Structures are given as C-alpha cells and as structure tokens.
C-alpha cells in the first residue's frame, strides 16, 4: 500500500493505493484478506469503521452454530447432498449452493488450523448435531461466541501477516467507471473518524484494482434489532453505484434480548423459562401465554421447541407451532404496548384452566431431550446451569444476572438472507467488486442455522482465488486514477463540504430521520407484512429521501458521517421495500421468516383478533429470485429470474486435470 496527498476541491486529502481494498473486518472479510496473502497478493489493505465492531465479533446465542458437510458417525453425506439442502430452501442458485457445499470442509479445517476450538472426541471426530432446516447432523459449535472466536483467530492471522489496517475509517462511496456496457469499481471514498473536525473533514481517497465488500447486514434500518449497535449497514453505497441485489425480501427474525443484543435461542428456550409481560414501568406482571394455550403441557412444549426452531418461521404458526410465541410476544409489545420478559428464576405457573407446570406434562420430543440431558428437575436457571453454564456467564459478563432478574426480549431483525448479487466467484455485476459475508445475497428463503458462517468463509476464499488468478496487477498511478475519477470525487467532495456548512447546534434532524427509518421498516418490512402497508412505507421512504438534502442539518462537523449513513439507509430501505412490494404484487404469501396478512387468509390463532389472518405461500415463487437494481432514472426496479439448477456431476478426471493445468478453471464466468 502506498500513500500520497492531493489537493481536491481545496482540501488536502490522503490517497492510498493498493491492489485490493478489503472493506470491513468481519470473519468473511478477514478470511478473504488472509487467503489473498496466502495466494501471493500482498498489496492489500483492510479499511474498517471499527476493528471488531461488526456482527462476527459481537453476536451469538446459547450455542452459536457453524454449518458444514457432515464428518462424524455413520451418516453418509456429500457435497451434492449438502448443496441440495441449501438449494431446497428455495430462491437459491444451485451452482452457488454447490460451491458452498464443496468448500465447506476446506474452510472449516482452515478455521481449525487457525485455532478456533471446535470440539472433537478422542478419535479426532468433530461431532455434529442438527440445526434448523437441517436433515443431517452437520452443525458444530465452539460455544456461545463461535463467530467471535473466528474473528479473533482470523484477526490474529492478519496481524501475523502484517496486513495493513486503516481502522476507524468508514467507506461512504464507491468510485466506478464504465467501459461500454460494463461498469467496474476503481476506488472508494472514506471518512477518517478521528479527523472529522479537521480542515479536510477527515476525507480519504482509496485507489485500487479490486474491492472486497464485507460490510454485513443493514442493522441500522430496524428499530428492533439484534445487530451490534455500531453496525449500521452500508449496502446503500453499492446499490447507488449500480450493484444488483438479490432477495432483499428474505431476512431472518427471532426472539432476542434488547438490553444486551443477543439471540435467546437453544437452551435459553429448552429449559422452559416463564414468559411474563408488564406495563411500561415494570408493574402488573402477567403470564400472558396462558390464555392462548389449552394445556400447560402444550405451552411448555411450544416454548421448548422455540429453542431449535428459533428463527420466526411462517410454517410453524398454526396448530400451536413454536413460532406462535413470536407473534404473542409481538402482540404484547407492539399492539398492547407492554414489556415482555423471560424469567429463569421460576417455572411457568399456569392457572386453573390450563393447570400448573410439571415436566411430566411435556410432549415426548421435549421430555426425552431433557431426560437425555439429565435435567428433569428444578427451575429454568438450575436446568440452564447444568445444560449450558456459558449461556448464563455471557449475560453475567454484560451486567445481567439471570439468577436474580428477568431478561427483557423482543422479536428482532437478526440476519439478511438477501444482499448483493454475485457469481460463483462472488464477483458482482460491477467488475472487480466482490461482496462477501452477509452483504452477499447467496441465501434463499430457508437456510440451515450456521450456514451463513460457512458461506462467508467460502465466499472470502473464492474471491481471493479469483483475484489472485485474474486481477493481481498494480493499481493505476495516482495521477491517472485522479484524472479518471476526478468528476466523481469533486462532486462528492462538494456535497460533503456543503453538508459541513449546514450546522445548527440545536438540530435534532439526525435522530428524527433515523427514528422514522427504523419505525417505518420495523412496522412494515420486518416479520409482519401486507401490501398496503408496504406501499405506504415505500412512499414515505421515497418522500423522506427527496426532502433529505433540503431539510438536512447537523449539530457539528462530527455529524457529517451520521448524515451520510442516514441518507444511505434511506436508499437501502427504498430498495428493500421495492423488492418486498414486487413480491407481494406477484402474489407472494407467507414464507421464510415473515407472514403476509390477508383478510381472506387463514386465522393463525382462535384467540387473536381478525387482523391475524395470513396468506399461505405461493409455492410457484420458490424457484424464482427477485433481483433489484437502480434504474438510470433513479428509481429501484425488481424482476423475477429463475434459479439456476445444481450442476450435474458428470466431469471426467483427465479432462478437469487438463483444464486445471491450462488455467481454465478459475476464470471470469459472466454473471447472468
């Protein structure tokens, strides 16, 4: 990496040049940087708004899962079978599913070699277990903070390889050029968060041949979110640059604690805590679930099943499926305006109608699980201490003692299954731009728990392999680069300079616009959707965007970055709502982690009002992917494209060997 200084629009700004710029410091981005170095691409740099600030280092659950091909016991497995599981989830391309399956073990063992402590037995077998949407025992875990341990091991390797890191630098725009009909990325603009009050506003220019975009999901778009608070989500910078998105309709939602953002899945539910709601001041505690169940055995079993059926699932609602818990929690919090808690200090009490609690009332699946775990005794906290003490210790480390206080929860946005479009080498429709990790929309409707961690590692490897083989040349000379990108840089710098002059020390514009964005998305674009509401929310978002620059005010120069984040969140929200609206207009119904309300639909529970009728899934849309992109007119449009099937395995060794030796394998397949 080289550094120079240039005067642009009267501002003296640093310019960094490198072959590959890795944006983000999550597990996928770091893995790509590590593999680039191993492939011999040394002219690289990582730029990140805060090293360790993303979801990889700050998210988890009772037993955070990593998903891969099965390698234990007598159960047979193969790359094709794993690919079929991923593909059968719906709205996923088969060739990408096959890549993720085939390389799952390679990247899993790479993490093992780096020191991630995945457990194995005395024979060296990495024991597996089943996770959600998983027909085999392919899951493994290093504990509540699997992705954190992945981050730590990868970050240590980055340091050991002396890969430079520009910390506290947030990328706010991508620079591109167009050659014929092909657009390609040539650089980026960032803000140095330590220099925002300086004369140059902290602006930094980045000149590069390739960009690996590992910026995570759009956590800042939702009011109820389990994303780390600092992870706002920067997909808007790619969308405005012309990147095509996939499946922005498909996100994942689930029950999470809100004081500390953490998924309350697995053993947190399997020990069967008591669910209570209170008024806003914490008074008037009520076991609100009691009124919705016919027996304590059914209620307790439903809570238990919420453990390994944790993501909200439209298929698990009627007939007292486990996802009815999510709806009842939402109903208490959002519709009734009450607070909801999980209380581990005592068992559910029940009432005269449904009876009192007893473990003997559990249905066989729940009873046998707890029996095998040796916890047919005591209170939820005592059972949790026996089954998974680390789950208790996590909250203790964050100042919450489950032995003495209840845990406040909500249904939260947790993961984006959609994202930017990429080919089998993770290159987007913009040449030289490689989205990896959650921002890459490889996942479809239903994905096995933990498969996102595998996808991020495989994607980082594939991008590195392709760059090393095809794009490992020096970046342009700075003078040539500045000349080529001059109009874009000057326009953007001019905008940022104008924002710096919109200072009003008493302004609340930033907080107000962020609150409107988050409320709009949580009420209309999260796990409960209907066409009229989505249409209204889209119109509101478009109106806010049109008026944004006119109404924009900041309290000080240090808020320039926040204003840019808000503007990009509006762009992101418009793209997401446009995609959701297209899906609903095509007759799409309840699927994945959301329901579609319909007055002519099926009532999900007899004791909920008429609003809670849902439209069933339109299965004809499962083999389609919704692509969303910005038109030249500045509006987002969406289209349905058929999924590509899983490639047939009919290759002949000698032919592949010859193609490999001739360098024909790692090549630029066009993205469709």
matplotlib code that plots the C-alpha trace (Angstrom):
import matplotlib.pyplot as plt

x = [0.0, 1.3, 0.2, 0.2, -1.5, -3.6, -5.5, -9.0, -11.7, -9.3, -8.9, -5.6, -6.6, -4.6, -4.8, -4.0, -3.2, -3.3, -4.3, -7.2, -9.1, -11.0, -13.9, -15.0, -13.4, -15.9, -15.0, -15.7, -13.6, -10.7, -10.7, -10.5, -7.6, -5.8, -6.3, -5.2, -2.0, -1.6, -2.2, 0.6, -1.5, 0.4, -0.6, -3.8, -5.3, -8.3, -10.4, -13.0, -15.1, -14.1, -11.9, -14.1, -17.2, -19.4, -21.7, -18.9, -17.3, -20.4, -23.2, -24.0, -26.5, -26.6, -24.6, -23.7, -23.7, -21.3, -22.7, -20.7, -20.8, -21.2, -17.9, -19.0, -20.7, -22.2, -24.4, -23.5, -23.1, -21.7, -21.2, -24.2, -26.5, -25.5, -26.0, -29.4, -30.3, -29.2, -30.9, -34.2, -34.6, -35.9, -34.8, -31.1, -28.9, -27.8, -24.3, -23.6, -25.1, -22.7, -19.7, -20.7, -21.1, -17.9, -15.6, -17.3, -14.9, -11.8, -12.8, -13.9, -10.5, -8.8, -10.5, -9.5, -5.9, -6.1, -7.2, -11.0, -11.8, -14.4, -14.9, -13.8, -13.7, -10.6, -10.6, -10.4, -14.0, -15.8, -19.2, -22.2, -25.8, -28.9, -29.8, -32.9, -33.7, -31.0, -31.9, -28.5, -26.1, -24.0, -23.8, -21.0, -20.2, -17.3, -19.8, -21.9, -19.4, -18.3, -18.1, -16.2, -13.6, -13.5, -12.9, -10.2, -8.2, -8.5, -7.6, -4.5, -3.5, -4.0, -1.7, 0.9, 0.9, 1.4, -1.7, -2.3, -5.5, -7.0, -9.1, -11.9, -12.2, -15.8, -16.2, -19.0, -18.9, -17.6, -15.9, -16.6, -16.0, -18.0, -16.4, -19.1, -21.9, -19.6, -19.2, -16.3, -15.1, -11.9, -11.8, -13.7, -14.0, -13.8, -14.0, -11.4, -13.5, -10.6, -10.3, -13.9, -13.3, -10.2, -10.0, -10.3, -13.3, -11.5, -11.9, -9.7, -9.5, -8.7, -7.3, -7.5, -7.8, -10.4, -12.8, -13.9, -17.0, -17.6, -19.9, -22.5, -26.3, -28.4, -28.8, -29.5, -32.6, -34.7, -36.0, -36.0, -32.6, -30.1, -27.3, -24.5, -25.4, -22.4, -23.3, -25.5, -25.2, -23.6, -25.2, -26.6, -23.2, -23.1, -26.7, -26.2, -23.1, -25.2, -24.8, -27.7, -29.3, -30.8, -33.7, -34.0, -37.4, -35.7, -34.5, -34.4, -36.2, -36.2, -36.5, -33.6, -32.8, -32.8, -30.7, -27.9, -28.4, -28.2, -30.3, -32.3, -32.3, -31.3, -31.0, -32.4, -35.8, -35.3, -35.0, -38.6, -38.4, -41.5, -42.8, -44.2, -45.4, -45.6, -46.7, -44.1, -43.0, -42.4, -45.6, -48.6, -46.7, -48.8, -48.1, -49.7, -49.1, -51.6, -54.7, -53.6, -52.9, -55.3, -52.9, -49.7, -48.1, -48.7, -47.5, -44.3, -43.5, -44.0, -41.5, -39.1, -39.3, -38.6, -35.0, -34.0, -36.9, -35.7, -36.0, -39.5, -41.0, -44.2, -44.7, -44.7, -47.7, -51.0, -51.9, -49.7, -46.4, -43.5, -43.5, -46.8, -44.6, -43.0, -46.5, -47.7, -44.6, -45.0, -48.7, -47.9, -45.1, -46.3, -50.1, -50.7, -47.7, -46.4, -42.9, -42.0, -39.5, -38.2, -37.9, -35.5, -35.9, -39.1, -41.1, -44.3, -47.1, -50.1, -53.6, -56.8, -57.8, -54.5, -53.1, -49.8, -46.4, -44.8, -42.0, -44.0, -46.6, -44.1, -44.7, -42.3, -39.8, -39.2, -39.3, -36.9, -34.4, -34.4, -34.2, -31.1, -29.6, -30.2, -32.2, -35.6, -35.5, -35.6, -36.1, -35.2, -32.0, -30.9, -31.6, -29.6, -26.7, -26.5, -27.0, -25.1, -23.5, -21.7, -25.1, -25.5, -22.0, -22.4, -25.1, -23.2, -20.3, -22.7, -24.2, -27.3, -27.7, -30.3, -30.2, -31.8, -33.6, -35.7, -34.5, -36.4, -36.9, -38.5, -38.8, -35.8, -34.2, -31.2, -29.9, -30.4, -30.6, -30.6, -28.0, -25.9, -25.8, -22.6, -21.5, -19.8, -16.6, -18.5, -17.9, -20.9, -22.3, -19.8, -16.5, -13.8, -16.4, -16.7, -19.4, -18.6, -20.4, -23.9, -23.9, -23.7, -27.2, -26.4, -29.0, -32.6, -35.7, -34.8, -31.2, -29.8, -28.7, -25.0, -24.8, -24.1, -20.8, -19.8, -20.9, -18.8, -15.7, -16.2, -17.0, -13.9, -11.8, -13.4, -13.0, -9.3, -8.7, -10.2, -8.4, -5.1, -5.5, -7.1, -6.7, -3.4, -1.9, -0.9, -3.5, -3.3, -0.8, -2.3, -2.3, -4.1, -6.6, -7.4, -7.9, -10.2, -12.3, -12.0, -15.6, -17.0, -14.6, -15.2, -18.9, -18.9, -16.4, -18.6, -21.6, -19.7, -18.4, -22.0, -23.2, -20.4, -21.9, -25.4, -24.6, -27.4, -26.3, -29.9, -30.9, -32.5, -32.7, -30.4, -32.2, -35.6, -34.8, -33.1, -36.2, -38.5, -36.4, -36.4, -40.0, -41.1, -39.1, -40.0, -43.7, -43.9, -40.9, -40.0, -41.7, -45.3, -46.2, -49.2, -49.2, -51.0, -48.6, -45.5, -46.7, -47.3, -43.9, -42.2, -43.9, -42.9, -39.2, -39.1, -40.6, -38.0, -35.2, -36.4, -36.6, -33.4, -30.9, -33.3, -34.0, -30.6, -28.9, -26.1, -25.1, -21.4, -18.9, -18.7, -22.2, -21.3, -20.8, -24.1, -26.0, -24.4, -25.3, -28.9, -29.1, -27.7, -30.2, -33.0, -31.6, -31.4, -34.9, -36.3, -34.6, -35.8, -39.4, -39.4, -38.4, -41.0, -43.7, -42.8, -43.0, -46.5, -47.7, -46.7, -49.0, -46.3, -47.5, -46.2, -42.8, -39.4, -39.3, -42.3, -46.0, -48.3, -51.6, -54.7, -58.3, -59.3, -56.5, -56.2, -56.6, -53.4, -54.9, -58.5, -57.9, -56.2, -58.4, -59.4, -56.2, -54.2, -55.2, -52.3, -51.9, -50.2, -47.0, -47.3, -45.0, -44.6, -42.3, -39.8, -37.9, -37.5, -35.1, -36.0, -33.3, -33.4, -31.4, -31.3, -32.5, -30.9, -34.0, -33.0, -35.7, -35.4, -37.0, -37.3, -37.7, -38.1, -35.4, -35.4, -32.9, -30.1, -30.1, -27.4, -24.8, -24.7, -21.5, -20.5, -16.9, -14.1, -10.9, -8.4, -10.5, -10.7, -7.0, -6.1, -8.3, -6.8, -3.3, -4.2, -5.6, -9.1, -10.9, -10.5, -11.9, -14.4, -17.7, -20.2, -22.8, -26.3]
y = [0.0, 3.4, 6.8, 10.2, 13.6, 15.5, 18.8, 18.2, 20.9, 22.9, 20.1, 18.4, 14.7, 11.5, 9.0, 5.3, 2.9, -0.8, -3.8, -4.9, -3.0, -5.1, -3.1, -4.5, -6.5, -9.4, -13.0, -13.1, -10.0, -11.1, -14.6, -13.1, -10.9, -13.9, -16.0, -13.2, -13.0, -16.8, -16.6, -14.1, -10.9, -8.8, -5.3, -5.2, -3.2, -3.5, -0.5, -0.7, 1.7, -0.1, -3.2, -5.8, -3.7, -5.9, -8.9, -11.5, -10.3, -9.2, -11.7, -15.2, -17.3, -20.0, -22.3, -20.4, -22.8, -23.4, -25.4, -27.7, -31.1, -34.0, -35.6, -37.8, -41.0, -43.5, -41.0, -40.5, -37.1, -35.5, -32.1, -32.7, -33.7, -30.6, -28.4, -29.9, -29.0, -25.4, -25.3, -26.8, -23.9, -22.0, -19.0, -20.0, -20.7, -24.3, -23.6, -21.3, -23.9, -26.5, -24.2, -23.5, -27.2, -28.4, -26.0, -26.2, -28.7, -26.9, -23.7, -25.4, -27.0, -23.7, -22.3, -25.3, -24.8, -21.1, -22.2, -22.0, -24.5, -26.7, -29.7, -33.2, -36.6, -38.7, -40.1, -36.6, -36.6, -33.3, -34.3, -32.9, -32.1, -31.0, -27.3, -25.6, -26.7, -29.4, -33.0, -34.3, -33.7, -31.1, -28.5, -27.8, -25.1, -23.6, -22.2, -19.1, -16.9, -19.1, -16.2, -14.1, -16.8, -17.0, -13.2, -13.4, -16.2, -14.5, -11.1, -12.7, -14.2, -10.8, -9.2, -12.0, -11.4, -7.7, -6.8, -3.1, -2.0, 1.5, 1.5, 4.0, 4.7, 4.3, 4.0, 6.3, 5.9, 3.7, 5.1, 3.4, 3.7, 2.3, 0.7, 0.0, -1.7, -2.9, -1.0, -1.6, -0.3, 1.7, 3.1, 4.5, 7.5, 7.1, 9.3, 9.0, 9.2, 10.6, 13.6, 14.7, 18.1, 18.8, 21.1, 18.3, 16.8, 13.5, 12.6, 9.9, 8.7, 5.0, 3.9, 0.2, -2.5, -4.6, -4.1, -6.9, -5.7, -7.3, -4.8, -7.0, -6.6, -3.4, -3.4, 0.3, 0.0, -1.6, -0.4, -3.9, -5.3, -7.7, -6.4, -4.7, -1.1, 0.2, -1.9, 0.5, -1.3, 0.2, -1.8, 1.6, 2.6, -0.4, 0.0, 3.6, 2.6, 0.2, -3.1, -5.5, -7.0, -10.5, -11.5, -8.3, -9.8, -12.5, -11.6, -13.6, -12.5, -14.0, -13.5, -11.6, -9.7, -6.0, -4.6, -6.7, -7.6, -11.4, -14.2, -16.2, -19.5, -23.0, -23.9, -20.5, -21.8, -25.5, -25.0, -23.6, -20.2, -18.3, -15.7, -12.6, -9.1, -5.9, -2.4, 0.2, 0.7, -3.0, -3.4, -5.7, -8.9, -11.4, -14.8, -13.8, -17.1, -18.9, -17.5, -18.8, -22.5, -25.3, -27.0, -26.4, -29.3, -27.8, -24.3, -25.7, -27.9, -24.9, -22.9, -25.8, -26.2, -22.5, -23.5, -25.3, -23.8, -20.3, -18.2, -17.0, -19.4, -18.8, -22.6, -23.0, -20.8, -22.7, -25.6, -24.2, -24.3, -22.8, -19.5, -18.5, -17.5, -14.8, -13.4, -13.4, -11.5, -9.0, -8.6, -7.8, -5.4, -3.6, -3.9, -3.7, -1.5, -3.8, -5.1, -8.8, -10.8, -14.3, -15.2, -18.1, -17.9, -19.9, -22.4, -21.2, -21.2, -21.7, -21.2, -23.1, -23.5, -25.0, -26.4, -26.0, -26.8, -30.2, -31.6, -34.8, -32.9, -32.3, -33.9, -36.8, -34.8, -32.3, -34.7, -37.1, -34.3, -33.0, -36.6, -37.4, -34.1, -35.1, -32.0, -33.3, -31.2, -27.8, -24.3, -23.0, -21.4, -24.6, -26.6, -23.9, -24.1, -27.9, -27.8, -24.7, -22.6, -20.5, -19.1, -17.7, -16.4, -14.5, -12.3, -12.0, -10.6, -7.9, -7.0, -9.1, -11.8, -14.4, -15.8, -12.6, -10.7, -11.4, -10.8, -8.4, -9.6, -8.6, -10.1, -8.6, -8.4, -10.8, -11.6, -10.7, -13.8, -11.5, -9.0, -8.2, -10.4, -12.4, -15.2, -18.4, -16.4, -13.9, -11.1, -8.7, -7.3, -4.5, -5.9, -6.1, -5.7, -8.8, -8.8, -11.4, -12.4, -11.3, -8.5, -11.1, -12.4, -16.1, -17.4, -18.1, -18.4, -21.1, -21.7, -24.1, -22.4, -21.6, -21.8, -18.0, -18.5, -21.2, -19.0, -16.1, -18.2, -19.9, -16.6, -15.0, -17.8, -17.8, -14.0, -14.3, -17.1, -15.3, -12.0, -13.8, -15.6, -12.8, -9.4, -9.4, -6.3, -2.9, -0.1, 2.9, 5.6, 8.2, 10.9, 8.6, 7.5, 11.0, 12.1, 9.2, 9.7, 13.5, 14.3, 11.8, 12.8, 16.5, 16.1, 14.0, 16.3, 19.3, 17.6, 16.8, 20.4, 21.7, 19.4, 20.7, 24.2, 23.1, 23.4, 24.1, 23.3, 22.7, 20.4, 17.0, 16.2, 13.2, 11.5, 12.2, 10.8, 7.7, 7.1, 7.4, 5.0, 2.4, 2.7, 2.6, -0.7, -2.4, -1.9, -2.6, -4.6, -7.0, -10.2, -9.0, -7.6, -6.6, -4.9, -1.6, -1.1, -1.8, 0.6, 3.3, 2.7, 2.9, 6.2, 7.6, 6.5, 8.0, 11.2, 11.4, 10.8, 13.5, 16.0, 14.9, 17.4, 20.3, 19.6, 18.3, 19.9, 18.7, 19.9, 19.9, 18.6, 15.3, 14.5, 14.6, 10.8, 10.2, 12.3, 10.2, 7.0, 8.2, 9.0, 5.6, 3.9, 5.6, 4.3, 0.8, 1.0, 2.1, -0.9, -3.4, -2.1, -2.1, -5.7, -6.7, -4.8, -6.6, -10.0, -9.1, -7.8, -11.1, -12.9, -13.8, -15.1, -16.1, -17.8, -17.9, -15.6, -13.4, -13.6, -11.8, -10.6, -11.1, -10.6, -13.6, -15.8, -18.4, -17.4, -18.2, -18.5, -18.5, -16.1, -13.4, -10.8, -10.8, -8.9, -12.1, -13.9, -14.9, -15.7, -19.0, -19.2, -19.1, -22.1, -21.1, -18.3, -20.6, -21.2, -17.5, -14.9, -11.3, -9.0, -5.3, -2.5, 1.2, 2.5, 5.4, 7.4, 7.0, 4.5, 0.9, -1.8, -5.5, -8.5, -12.2, -14.5, -18.4, -20.1, -21.9, -25.7, -27.6, -28.6, -32.3, -34.1, -35.7, -34.4, -36.8, -36.5, -36.3, -33.5, -31.5, -32.1, -30.8, -27.7, -27.1, -27.3, -24.9, -22.4, -22.6, -23.3, -20.0, -17.7, -14.9, -16.6, -13.9, -13.1, -13.7]
z = [0.0, -1.0, 0.4, -1.2, -0.7, -3.2, -3.2, -4.3, -4.1, -2.0, 0.5, 1.2, 1.4, 1.7, -1.1, -0.5, -3.4, -3.3, -5.5, -3.3, -0.7, 1.8, 3.3, 6.7, 9.4, 10.0, 9.6, 5.9, 5.1, 7.2, 5.7, 2.3, 3.3, 4.8, 1.7, -0.6, 1.3, 1.1, -2.7, -3.0, -3.3, -0.8, -2.0, 0.1, 2.9, 5.2, 5.9, 8.7, 10.7, 13.9, 14.0, 15.7, 15.6, 13.4, 13.9, 13.7, 16.8, 18.7, 18.0, 19.1, 21.0, 23.6, 21.2, 18.0, 15.1, 12.3, 9.4, 7.1, 5.5, 8.0, 9.1, 12.1, 12.7, 10.2, 8.5, 4.8, 3.2, 0.1, -1.4, -3.7, -0.7, 1.2, -1.9, -2.3, 1.3, 0.7, -2.7, -1.5, 0.9, -2.1, -4.1, -4.2, -7.2, -7.4, -8.6, -5.7, -3.3, -4.8, -4.2, -0.6, 0.0, -1.8, 0.0, 3.4, 4.9, 3.4, 5.1, 8.3, 8.7, 7.9, 10.9, 13.0, 12.0, 12.9, 16.4, 16.5, 19.3, 17.6, 19.9, 18.8, 20.5, 21.3, 17.8, 16.3, 15.1, 15.1, 16.4, 14.7, 15.7, 13.8, 13.4, 12.0, 8.4, 8.6, 7.7, 8.9, 11.8, 10.0, 12.7, 15.1, 17.6, 19.5, 22.1, 22.5, 20.6, 17.7, 15.3, 17.9, 18.1, 14.3, 14.3, 16.9, 15.2, 11.7, 13.2, 14.8, 11.5, 9.7, 12.3, 11.9, 8.1, 8.6, 6.5, 7.0, 8.6, 8.3, 11.5, 12.2, 8.5, 7.2, 3.4, 2.3, -1.6, -4.3, -7.4, -10.7, -14.4, -17.4, -20.4, -23.0, -21.1, -18.3, -15.1, -12.8, -9.5, -9.4, -5.8, -2.9, -0.6, 3.2, 6.3, 8.9, 12.1, 14.1, 11.7, 11.1, 12.7, 10.6, 7.7, 5.2, 7.1, 7.5, 3.8, 2.4, -1.2, -1.9, -5.3, -6.0, -8.6, -6.6, -3.7, -1.4, 0.3, 3.7, 5.4, 6.9, 7.0, 7.4, 11.2, 11.4, 9.3, 12.1, 15.4, 16.9, 16.0, 17.4, 15.1, 17.0, 17.6, 15.6, 12.5, 10.6, 7.2, 4.2, 1.3, 0.1, -1.2, -3.5, -4.6, -5.6, -7.5, -9.6, -7.9, -8.4, -5.3, -4.7, -2.5, -0.4, 0.6, 2.7, 6.2, 9.4, 12.6, 16.1, 19.8, 21.3, 24.4, 24.0, 26.8, 25.6, 21.9, 21.9, 20.4, 23.0, 21.2, 22.0, 25.7, 26.7, 25.5, 26.1, 29.9, 29.6, 31.3, 32.4, 30.0, 31.6, 30.4, 32.5, 32.0, 30.8, 34.4, 35.1, 37.1, 36.6, 35.7, 33.8, 32.3, 29.1, 27.2, 29.5, 27.8, 24.3, 25.2, 26.1, 28.5, 30.3, 28.5, 25.1, 26.3, 27.8, 24.8, 22.5, 24.5, 24.4, 20.7, 20.2, 21.2, 18.0, 15.9, 16.9, 13.8, 13.2, 10.7, 8.8, 8.6, 12.4, 13.3, 13.0, 15.3, 18.1, 16.2, 18.0, 16.1, 17.7, 20.6, 18.5, 17.4, 21.0, 22.2, 19.3, 20.2, 23.8, 23.0, 19.9, 19.9, 23.6, 24.4, 27.2, 28.0, 27.7, 29.8, 30.0, 33.7, 34.5, 38.3, 38.4, 36.3, 34.5, 37.0, 34.7, 36.0, 36.9, 33.3, 31.8, 35.1, 36.8, 35.5, 35.6, 33.4, 33.2, 31.1, 28.3, 24.9, 24.1, 22.0, 24.7, 27.6, 26.1, 25.2, 28.8, 30.1, 28.0, 29.1, 32.8, 33.7, 34.7, 37.9, 39.4, 37.9, 34.5, 35.8, 37.5, 34.3, 32.3, 34.7, 34.1, 30.3, 29.3, 32.1, 29.4, 28.4, 31.9, 32.2, 28.9, 30.4, 33.7, 31.7, 30.4, 33.8, 33.7, 36.3, 35.2, 38.8, 40.2, 37.3, 34.3, 30.7, 28.5, 25.0, 21.6, 18.1, 16.4, 12.9, 13.1, 9.6, 6.0, 3.7, 0.7, -0.3, -3.4, -6.4, -7.1, -9.4, -8.4, -7.7, -5.6, -8.2, -8.5, -11.8, -11.2, -12.3, -9.6, -6.8, -4.6, -1.9, 0.8, 4.0, 4.9, 2.3, -0.4, -1.1, -1.7, 0.8, -0.2, 1.8, 4.3, 5.3, 7.9, 11.1, 10.9, 7.1, 6.9, 8.7, 6.1, 3.2, 4.4, 4.7, 1.3, -0.3, 1.1, -0.3, -3.7, -4.1, -3.1, -5.5, -8.4, -7.7, -7.3, -10.6, -12.8, -11.2, -9.4, -11.1, -9.8, -9.3, -11.6, -10.9, -8.7, -11.3, -13.8, -11.2, -10.0, -13.6, -14.3, -11.1, -10.9, -11.7, -9.2, -6.4, -7.0, -6.9, -3.8, -2.0, -3.0, -1.4, 1.8, 2.0, 1.6, 4.4, 6.7, 6.3, 7.4, 11.1, 13.7, 17.2, 18.3, 15.4, 16.1, 12.4, 12.6, 15.4, 13.9, 10.5, 11.9, 14.1, 11.1, 9.1, 11.8, 12.8, 9.1, 8.4, 11.7, 11.2, 7.5, 6.3, 9.1, 10.0, 9.5, 6.1, 3.9, 0.5, 1.5, 4.5, 2.4, -0.3, 2.2, 3.8, 0.4, -0.4, 2.9, 2.4, -1.1, 0.2, 3.1, 0.6, -1.8, 1.0, 2.7, 1.4, 1.7, 5.4, 6.3, 9.4, 11.6, 15.1, 14.2, 11.6, 13.5, 12.4, 8.7, 8.8, 10.5, 7.9, 5.1, 6.9, 7.2, 3.5, 2.6, 5.0, 3.1, -0.2, 1.3, 2.7, -0.6, -2.3, 0.3, 0.3, -3.5, -3.6, -0.9, -2.8, -6.1, -4.3, -2.8, -6.2, -7.7, -5.3, -2.8, 0.6, 4.0, 3.8, 5.5, 8.4, 7.7, 7.3, 4.8, 6.4, 4.3, 5.5, 3.3, 4.7, 7.5, 11.1, 12.9, 16.4, 17.6, 20.4, 18.3, 16.5, 12.8, 11.9, 12.4, 9.2, 6.8, 3.2, 2.6, 0.5, -3.3, -4.0, -7.6, -6.5, -4.7, -7.9, -8.6, -7.3, -7.0, -8.4, -7.6, -9.1, -9.6, -13.0, -14.8, -13.8, -10.2, -9.1, -8.0, -10.1, -9.4, -11.6, -11.1, -12.5, -12.4, -10.2, -11.8, -11.0, -9.2, -11.8, -12.7, -11.6, -14.8, -15.1, -16.2, -14.1, -17.0, -18.6, -15.4, -14.7, -18.2, -17.8, -14.4, -15.7, -18.5, -16.0, -17.4, -14.1, -12.3, -15.0, -15.4, -15.9, -16.8, -14.2, -15.5]

ax = plt.figure().add_subplot(projection="3d")
ax.plot(x, y, z, "-o")
ax.set_aspect("equal")
plt.show()
